[in-house]
Amino acid sequence: MIHREKVKSLLETEEFNREVTVMGWVRTFRNNQFIAINDGSCMGNIQVVVDFNHTDEALLKRITTGAAIAVNGIIVESVGKGQRVDIKATSIEILGDSDPEKFPLQPKKHSLEFLREIAHLRFRTNTFNAIFKVRHALAFAIHQFYNERGFVYMHTPIITASDAEGAGEMFRVTTLDLENPPRTEDGKVDFSEDFFARSTNLTVSGQLEGELAAMAFGQIYTFGPTFRAENSNTTRHLAEFWMVEPEVAFADLEDNMQLAEDMLKYVIRYALDNCATEIDFLNNRLLEEEKSKPQNERSEMSLIEKLNFCLDNDFERLTYTEAIKILKSSKPNQKKQFKYLIDEWGADLQSEHERYLVEKHFKKPVILTDYPADIKSFYMRQNEPDEVGRKTVAAMDILFPGIGEMVGGSQREERMDKLVARMEELNIPQEELWWFLDTRRFGSAPHSGFGLGFERLVLFVSGMTNIRDVIAFPRFPKNAEF
């Protein structure tokens, strides 16, 4: 291909009256004279001015929305309003036609619901250009954050025989003939005949394998896809999503909280610094969207204010027990405005409770610690019973405005006897996790880690309200398109 210049660099150029080549997709073509071209390098379009009196009419008819074209021309300072540069075309080549009768992305506002149905084309809109540039920046910043701190990036397995969360909501992986699977004598499916000679699933977390690596490298992180076969058709859940999971040896709960707070502030700051145009666009988009809502449903902060809110405040730290006291005596609870009323200690907090603590009570991000053992996973370090004998674990969740839980983590249970007793209590087979228990047999050490659902982070930083809009091709119940 001939050397081309990107739209982003041409929009910023100070070198005029020179020949350039630009390639991209037609956004609009007005009056047979003005072509708006976008090549994905930025949200902005560059305007190409066509001398339609000296351009073949058949060629002009092929310059339609969505068509891919190459333009040679002279870049000049624009005399029109709304742009500072134009390209005066000297030649135009159609690289790929687009039938205007069938191309679904016409130059008008489309609903997010409609765009989800054509997720393979929605990248070509300004909104999704901005979202996925922000997503890229956040992913890069995560790797940079851990690299600067000497962490080792581990690729943990996607196919696994263990259930790290003990919830059992997993996707099975098999090569067996589902219409006629081999059976054992008692009629059960004989997985010894399967590819891995045992029952396997898509991973729900890389944590357990991450702990193994942390016991050798000291500090590691994973960043990869995870899967939950949870029948949740909500704006906050996906069946396939990405998780960031650091594990650190010789670290307690306090160290864990500080690492998570530092990471979140680092990546949000990176996005603000490196995606200013995109975040400004998304901020304005959100402000327009808010205008159509009733006053009582509008956000108290703009997107940019919300992001700075997390940067400018130290995260409030309090125990689950303290949070329950606050929630129990809160006005929404006493007036029965919460959907899930808080009656007693031991309740599993819902998003509405988490958001109340962040947005109404403390007005800053919150880190909750020391949850009841009964609502947390088997691997979390058991605390000594409190003054009334209640059992808690050294867990922590970080709560953000508009989202609720952003991070969930804990100090891990390094004491073999305590871990085994908890596994027996929950009927988790030790023989399947013998390799995990070996870390407690050979040189066990205090260690901690957490999980960040990456799409939740992108949702927060982009200001979007549906998690299906921040991952390229969302997977959810009854849907695996594209």
C-alpha positions as CSV (number, residue, x, y, z in Angstrom):
1,M,0.0,0.0,0.0
2,I,1.1,3.6,-0.6
3,H,2.2,5.4,2.5
4,R,-0.8,7.0,4.2
5,E,-1.0,9.6,7.0
6,K,-3.5,9.0,9.8
7,V,-6.4,11.3,10.3
8,K,-5.3,12.1,13.9
9,S,-1.9,13.4,12.7
10,L,-3.4,15.4,9.8
11,L,-5.9,17.1,12.1
12,E,-3.0,18.2,14.2
13,T,-0.6,19.2,11.4
14,E,0.9,22.6,11.0
15,E,2.4,21.8,7.6
16,F,0.0,22.9,4.9
17,N,-0.1,23.0,1.1
18,R,1.6,19.6,0.7
19,E,0.5,16.4,-0.9
20,V,-1.0,13.7,1.4
21,T,-2.7,10.4,1.1
22,V,-5.4,9.4,3.6
23,M,-7.4,6.2,3.7
24,G,-10.5,5.5,5.8
25,W,-14.3,5.0,5.9
26,V,-16.9,7.5,4.7
27,R,-18.9,8.9,7.5
28,T,-20.9,11.4,5.4
29,F,-20.9,12.8,1.9
30,R,-22.7,16.1,1.5
31,N,-23.7,17.9,-1.6
32,N,-21.5,15.7,-3.8
33,Q,-18.7,17.9,-2.5
34,F,-17.7,17.3,1.2
35,I,-16.6,13.8,2.4
36,A,-16.1,13.2,6.1
37,I,-13.5,10.4,6.5
38,N,-12.6,8.5,9.7
39,D,-9.8,5.9,9.9
40,G,-10.2,4.9,13.5
41,S,-7.1,6.8,14.7
42,C,-9.2,9.3,16.6
43,M,-12.9,10.2,16.9
44,G,-12.5,13.2,14.6
45,N,-13.2,13.1,10.9
46,I,-11.2,14.9,8.3
47,Q,-13.0,16.7,5.5
48,V,-12.2,16.0,1.9
49,V,-13.3,18.6,-0.6
50,V,-14.3,17.1,-4.0
51,D,-14.3,19.0,-7.3
52,F,-17.5,17.3,-8.4
53,N,-17.6,19.1,-11.8
54,H,-14.4,17.3,-12.7
55,T,-15.0,13.9,-11.0
56,D,-16.6,10.9,-12.7
57,E,-20.3,10.7,-11.8
58,A,-20.1,6.9,-11.5
59,L,-17.3,7.4,-8.9
60,L,-19.3,10.0,-6.9
61,K,-22.3,7.5,-6.7
62,R,-19.9,5.0,-5.0
63,I,-18.9,7.4,-2.3
64,T,-21.5,6.3,0.3
65,T,-21.6,6.0,4.1
66,G,-19.5,3.1,5.2
67,A,-17.4,2.8,2.0
68,A,-13.6,2.5,2.3
69,I,-11.7,5.0,0.2
70,A,-8.2,6.3,-0.5
71,V,-7.8,10.0,-1.2
72,N,-4.8,11.8,-2.6
73,G,-4.8,15.5,-2.3
74,I,-3.4,18.8,-0.9
75,I,-3.9,19.6,2.8
76,V,-4.9,23.2,3.3
77,E,-6.2,25.4,6.1
78,S,-10.0,25.2,6.1
79,V,-12.1,28.3,5.4
80,G,-15.3,26.5,6.7
81,K,-16.6,26.4,10.2
82,G,-16.1,23.3,12.4
83,Q,-12.7,22.2,11.1
84,R,-9.2,23.7,10.8
85,V,-8.0,21.6,7.9
86,D,-9.3,20.3,4.6
87,I,-7.9,18.0,2.0
88,K,-8.5,19.1,-1.6
89,A,-8.8,15.9,-3.5
90,T,-6.8,15.3,-6.6
91,S,-7.8,11.6,-6.9
92,I,-10.2,9.2,-5.1
93,E,-10.1,5.4,-5.2
94,I,-12.9,3.2,-3.8
95,L,-11.2,0.4,-1.8
96,G,-14.5,-1.2,-0.7
97,D,-18.1,-0.3,-1.6
98,S,-20.9,-0.1,0.9
99,D,-24.5,-0.4,-0.3
100,P,-26.3,2.6,1.2
101,E,-29.6,0.7,1.2
102,K,-28.2,-2.1,3.4
103,F,-25.5,-0.5,5.6
104,P,-27.1,-0.2,9.0
105,L,-25.0,2.7,10.4
106,Q,-26.6,5.7,8.8
107,P,-25.5,9.3,9.8
108,K,-28.0,9.6,12.7
109,K,-28.2,8.8,16.4
110,H,-28.6,5.1,17.1
111,S,-29.7,3.6,20.4
112,L,-27.3,1.5,22.3
113,E,-29.7,-1.4,22.2
114,F,-29.7,-1.3,18.4
115,L,-25.9,-1.1,18.3
116,R,-25.6,-4.2,20.5
117,E,-27.4,-6.1,17.7
118,I,-24.7,-5.0,15.2
119,A,-21.7,-5.2,17.6
120,H,-19.5,-6.1,14.7
121,L,-20.1,-2.6,13.2
122,R,-20.5,-0.5,16.4
123,F,-16.8,0.2,16.6
124,R,-17.3,2.7,13.8
125,T,-19.3,5.0,15.9
126,N,-17.8,7.8,18.0
127,T,-19.2,6.4,21.2
128,F,-17.6,3.0,20.8
129,N,-14.4,4.5,19.4
130,A,-14.1,6.4,22.7
131,I,-15.1,3.4,24.9
132,F,-12.5,1.0,23.4
133,K,-9.7,3.6,23.3
134,V,-10.4,4.0,27.1
135,R,-10.5,0.2,27.5
136,H,-7.1,-0.1,25.7
137,A,-5.6,2.7,27.9
138,L,-6.8,1.0,31.1
139,A,-5.4,-2.4,30.1
140,F,-2.0,-0.8,29.2
141,A,-2.0,1.1,32.5
142,I,-2.6,-2.1,34.5
143,H,0.3,-3.9,32.9
144,Q,2.5,-0.7,33.4
145,F,1.5,-0.4,37.1
146,Y,2.5,-4.0,37.9
147,N,5.6,-3.9,35.8
148,E,6.9,-0.8,37.5
149,R,6.5,-2.6,40.8
150,G,8.4,-5.7,39.8
151,F,5.4,-8.1,39.5
152,V,5.6,-11.1,37.2
153,Y,2.8,-11.5,34.7
154,M,1.4,-15.0,34.8
155,H,-0.8,-16.7,32.3
156,T,-3.0,-19.0,34.3
157,P,-5.0,-21.8,32.6
158,I,-8.4,-21.2,31.0
159,I,-9.3,-24.9,31.2
160,T,-9.3,-26.2,34.7
161,A,-10.6,-29.0,36.9
162,S,-11.1,-26.8,40.0
163,D,-13.8,-24.4,41.0
164,A,-11.9,-21.5,42.7
165,E,-15.1,-19.9,44.0
166,G,-16.9,-23.1,45.1
167,A,-20.1,-21.8,43.5
168,G,-20.4,-24.5,40.8
169,E,-21.6,-22.1,38.1
170,M,-19.1,-23.2,35.4
171,F,-19.1,-24.0,31.7
172,R,-18.1,-27.6,31.1
173,V,-15.4,-28.4,28.5
174,T,-15.7,-31.7,26.8
175,T,-15.1,-33.6,23.5
176,L,-17.5,-36.4,24.4
177,D,-20.4,-37.2,22.1
178,L,-23.2,-35.4,23.9
179,E,-25.9,-37.5,22.2
180,N,-24.2,-40.8,23.3
181,P,-21.7,-40.2,26.1
182,P,-19.8,-43.1,27.6
183,R,-21.3,-44.2,31.0
184,T,-19.9,-45.7,34.1
185,E,-21.5,-48.8,35.7
186,D,-23.8,-46.6,37.8
187,G,-25.0,-44.7,34.8
188,K,-23.0,-41.5,35.2
189,V,-21.0,-39.9,32.4
190,D,-17.6,-41.5,32.2
191,F,-15.2,-38.5,32.0
192,S,-12.2,-40.9,32.0
193,E,-13.0,-41.3,28.3
194,D,-12.9,-37.5,27.8
195,F,-10.0,-35.5,26.3
196,F,-8.4,-34.7,29.7
197,A,-9.6,-38.0,31.3
198,R,-11.5,-36.0,33.8
199,S,-14.3,-33.4,34.1
200,T,-13.0,-30.0,33.2
201,N,-14.4,-26.5,33.0
202,L,-13.7,-22.9,31.8
203,T,-12.0,-21.1,34.7
204,V,-13.9,-18.8,37.0
205,S,-10.6,-17.3,38.4
206,G,-6.9,-17.6,38.1
207,Q,-6.4,-17.0,41.8
208,L,-5.5,-20.5,43.0
209,E,-2.8,-20.9,40.3
210,G,-1.7,-17.4,41.0
211,E,-1.1,-18.3,44.7
212,L,1.3,-21.1,43.6
213,A,3.3,-18.6,41.6
214,A,3.3,-16.0,44.3
215,M,4.9,-18.6,46.6
216,A,7.9,-18.6,44.3
217,F,8.1,-15.1,42.7
218,G,6.9,-13.1,45.7
219,Q,4.4,-11.0,43.7
220,I,2.6,-11.9,40.5
221,Y,-0.6,-10.8,38.6
222,T,-2.9,-12.4,36.1
223,F,-5.0,-10.6,33.6
224,G,-7.2,-12.9,31.5
225,P,-10.6,-14.1,30.6
226,T,-12.8,-15.8,33.1
227,F,-16.2,-17.4,32.8
228,R,-19.3,-17.7,34.9
229,A,-22.4,-19.8,33.9
230,E,-24.6,-17.6,36.0
231,N,-28.0,-16.9,34.6
232,S,-27.9,-13.2,35.3
233,N,-29.5,-11.0,32.7
234,T,-28.4,-7.7,34.3
235,T,-26.5,-4.6,33.2
236,R,-23.7,-5.6,35.5
237,H,-23.0,-9.3,34.7
238,L,-21.4,-11.1,31.8
239,A,-20.8,-14.8,31.2
240,E,-17.3,-14.0,29.8
241,F,-15.2,-11.2,31.3
242,W,-11.7,-10.3,32.1
243,M,-10.1,-10.3,35.5
244,V,-7.0,-8.7,37.0
245,E,-5.8,-10.8,39.9
246,P,-2.6,-9.9,41.8
247,E,-1.2,-12.3,44.5
248,V,1.5,-11.1,46.9
249,A,3.5,-13.2,49.4
250,F,4.4,-11.8,52.8
251,A,1.5,-9.3,52.6
252,D,-1.4,-8.9,55.0
253,L,-4.9,-7.4,54.5
254,E,-3.6,-3.9,55.0
255,D,-1.0,-4.3,52.3
256,N,-3.7,-5.7,50.0
257,M,-6.0,-2.7,50.5
258,Q,-3.2,-0.3,49.8
259,L,-2.1,-2.1,46.6
260,A,-5.7,-2.1,45.3
261,E,-6.2,1.6,46.1
262,D,-2.9,2.5,44.5
263,M,-3.7,0.5,41.4
264,L,-7.1,2.0,40.9
265,K,-5.8,5.6,41.3
266,Y,-2.9,4.9,38.9
267,V,-5.0,3.5,36.1
268,I,-7.8,6.2,36.4
269,R,-5.1,8.9,36.4
270,Y,-3.5,7.3,33.3
271,A,-6.9,7.3,31.5
272,L,-7.6,10.9,32.3
273,D,-4.1,11.9,31.1
274,N,-4.0,9.8,27.9
275,C,-7.7,9.7,26.8
276,A,-8.7,13.3,27.6
277,T,-10.5,13.7,24.2
278,E,-12.4,10.4,24.6
279,I,-13.3,11.0,28.3
280,D,-14.5,14.5,27.5
281,F,-16.7,13.1,24.7
282,L,-18.1,10.5,27.0
283,N,-18.6,13.1,29.8
284,N,-20.7,15.3,27.4
285,R,-22.6,12.2,26.2
286,L,-23.5,11.4,29.7
287,L,-24.6,14.9,30.5
288,E,-27.0,14.9,27.5
289,E,-28.3,11.5,28.6
290,E,-29.0,12.8,32.1
291,K,-31.2,15.6,30.8
292,S,-33.9,13.1,29.8
293,K,-34.0,11.6,33.3
294,P,-36.2,12.9,36.2
295,Q,-34.2,15.2,38.5
296,N,-34.2,12.6,41.4
297,E,-32.6,10.0,39.1
298,R,-29.8,12.2,37.8
299,S,-26.2,11.6,39.0
300,E,-24.9,14.2,41.4
301,M,-21.5,14.2,39.6
302,S,-20.4,14.3,36.0
303,L,-18.2,11.6,34.7
304,I,-15.0,13.7,35.1
305,E,-16.1,14.8,38.6
306,K,-16.6,11.1,39.5
307,L,-13.2,10.1,38.3
308,N,-11.5,12.9,40.1
309,F,-13.6,12.1,43.2
310,C,-11.8,8.7,43.3
311,L,-8.4,10.4,42.8
312,D,-8.8,13.2,45.3
313,N,-10.1,11.1,48.3
314,D,-8.4,8.6,50.5
315,F,-10.6,5.5,50.4
316,E,-12.6,5.2,53.7
317,R,-11.9,2.0,55.5
318,L,-14.3,0.3,57.9
319,T,-15.4,-3.1,58.9
320,Y,-18.5,-5.0,57.7
321,T,-19.8,-4.8,61.2
322,E,-19.5,-1.0,61.3
323,A,-21.2,-0.8,57.9
324,I,-24.2,-2.9,59.0
325,K,-24.7,-0.5,61.9
326,I,-24.7,2.5,59.5
327,L,-27.0,0.8,57.1
328,K,-29.4,-0.5,59.7
329,S,-30.0,2.9,61.1
330,S,-30.0,4.7,57.7
331,K,-33.1,6.5,56.4
332,P,-33.6,4.3,53.3
333,N,-33.6,1.2,55.6
334,Q,-35.9,2.7,58.3
335,K,-38.3,4.0,55.6
336,K,-38.1,0.6,53.8
337,Q,-36.8,2.2,50.6
338,F,-34.1,-0.4,50.2
339,K,-35.2,-3.3,48.1
340,Y,-33.2,-5.6,50.4
341,L,-33.7,-4.4,54.0
342,I,-30.9,-4.8,56.5
343,D,-32.3,-6.6,59.5
344,E,-29.3,-8.3,61.1
345,W,-25.6,-9.0,61.0
346,G,-24.7,-11.6,58.4
347,A,-26.7,-10.1,55.5
348,D,-24.9,-10.2,52.1
349,L,-24.7,-6.6,51.0
350,Q,-26.3,-5.6,47.8
351,S,-25.4,-2.9,45.3
352,E,-27.9,-0.5,46.8
353,H,-26.3,-0.8,50.2
354,E,-22.8,-0.4,48.8
355,R,-23.7,2.7,46.8
356,Y,-25.4,4.2,49.8
357,L,-22.2,4.0,51.8
358,V,-20.2,5.5,49.0
359,E,-22.5,8.1,47.6
360,K,-24.6,9.2,50.5
361,H,-22.9,8.4,53.8
362,F,-19.1,8.8,53.3
363,K,-19.1,10.5,49.9
364,K,-15.9,8.8,49.0
365,P,-14.8,5.4,47.8
366,V,-15.1,2.8,50.6
367,I,-13.1,-0.3,51.6
368,L,-15.1,-2.8,53.6
369,T,-13.2,-5.4,55.6
370,D,-13.8,-8.4,57.9
371,Y,-16.9,-10.0,56.4
372,P,-18.9,-12.9,57.9
373,A,-17.1,-16.2,57.1
374,D,-20.4,-17.7,55.9
375,I,-20.8,-15.4,52.9
376,K,-17.1,-15.6,51.8
377,S,-14.9,-18.2,50.0
378,F,-13.1,-21.0,51.7
379,Y,-9.5,-19.7,51.1
380,M,-9.9,-16.5,53.1
381,R,-8.0,-16.1,56.3
382,Q,-10.1,-16.7,59.4
383,N,-10.1,-14.0,62.0
384,E,-10.4,-14.7,65.7
385,P,-14.1,-14.6,66.7
386,D,-15.3,-11.2,67.7
387,E,-16.5,-10.2,71.2
388,V,-19.9,-11.9,70.7
389,G,-18.4,-15.0,69.0
390,R,-19.2,-14.1,65.4
391,K,-16.8,-15.6,62.8
392,T,-15.3,-13.3,60.2
393,V,-12.6,-13.5,57.6
394,A,-9.9,-11.0,56.5
395,A,-11.7,-10.1,53.3
396,M,-12.0,-6.7,51.7
397,D,-14.2,-5.1,49.0
398,I,-13.7,-1.8,47.4
399,L,-16.9,0.1,46.6
400,F,-17.2,2.9,44.0
401,P,-19.9,5.4,43.2
402,G,-22.4,4.3,40.6
403,I,-21.0,0.8,40.5
404,G,-20.9,-0.7,44.0
405,E,-18.2,-3.4,44.3
406,M,-15.2,-2.8,42.1
407,V,-12.6,-5.0,43.8
408,G,-12.9,-8.1,46.0
409,G,-10.0,-9.7,47.8
410,S,-8.6,-11.1,51.0
411,Q,-5.6,-12.2,53.0
412,R,-5.4,-15.9,52.2
413,E,-5.6,-18.6,54.8
414,E,-2.0,-19.8,55.1
415,R,-2.5,-22.2,58.1
416,M,-3.0,-25.7,56.8
417,D,-5.2,-26.9,59.7
418,K,-7.6,-24.0,59.4
419,L,-7.8,-24.3,55.6
420,V,-8.4,-28.0,55.6
421,A,-11.1,-27.6,58.3
422,R,-12.9,-25.0,56.2
423,M,-12.7,-27.2,53.1
424,E,-14.2,-30.1,55.0
425,E,-17.0,-27.8,56.4
426,L,-17.9,-26.8,52.8
427,N,-17.4,-30.3,51.3
428,I,-14.6,-29.2,49.0
429,P,-12.6,-32.3,48.1
430,Q,-8.9,-32.1,49.2
431,E,-7.7,-34.6,46.7
432,E,-8.7,-32.4,43.8
433,L,-6.7,-29.5,45.3
434,W,-3.7,-31.4,46.6
435,W,-1.4,-29.0,44.6
436,F,-3.0,-26.0,46.2
437,L,-2.6,-27.5,49.7
438,D,1.1,-28.1,48.9
439,T,1.7,-24.4,49.2
440,R,0.7,-24.7,52.8
441,R,2.8,-27.9,53.4
442,F,6.0,-26.5,52.0
443,G,7.1,-23.1,53.2
444,S,3.7,-21.6,53.8
445,A,3.7,-17.8,54.3
446,P,1.1,-15.0,54.8
447,H,-0.1,-13.8,51.5
448,S,-2.9,-11.7,50.0
449,G,-4.6,-10.9,46.7
450,F,-7.7,-9.5,45.0
451,G,-9.7,-9.7,41.9
452,L,-10.8,-6.7,39.7
453,G,-13.5,-7.3,37.1
454,F,-11.9,-5.4,34.3
455,E,-15.2,-4.6,32.6
456,R,-16.5,-3.0,35.8
457,L,-13.5,-0.7,35.7
458,V,-14.1,0.2,32.1
459,L,-17.8,0.8,32.9
460,F,-16.9,3.2,35.6
461,V,-14.2,5.2,33.7
462,S,-16.3,5.4,30.5
463,G,-19.5,6.4,32.3
464,M,-21.5,3.7,30.4
465,T,-24.4,2.1,32.3
466,N,-24.5,-1.4,30.7
467,I,-21.6,-3.7,30.9
468,R,-22.4,-5.2,27.5
469,D,-21.3,-1.9,26.0
470,V,-17.7,-2.1,27.3
471,I,-16.6,-5.5,25.9
472,A,-16.4,-6.0,22.2
473,F,-18.6,-9.1,21.9
474,P,-20.7,-9.6,25.1
475,R,-21.6,-13.1,26.2
476,F,-24.7,-13.4,28.3
477,P,-27.6,-15.8,28.7
478,K,-29.2,-16.8,25.4
479,N,-26.6,-14.8,23.4
480,A,-23.2,-15.8,21.9
481,E,-23.4,-13.7,18.6
482,F,-20.3,-12.9,16.6
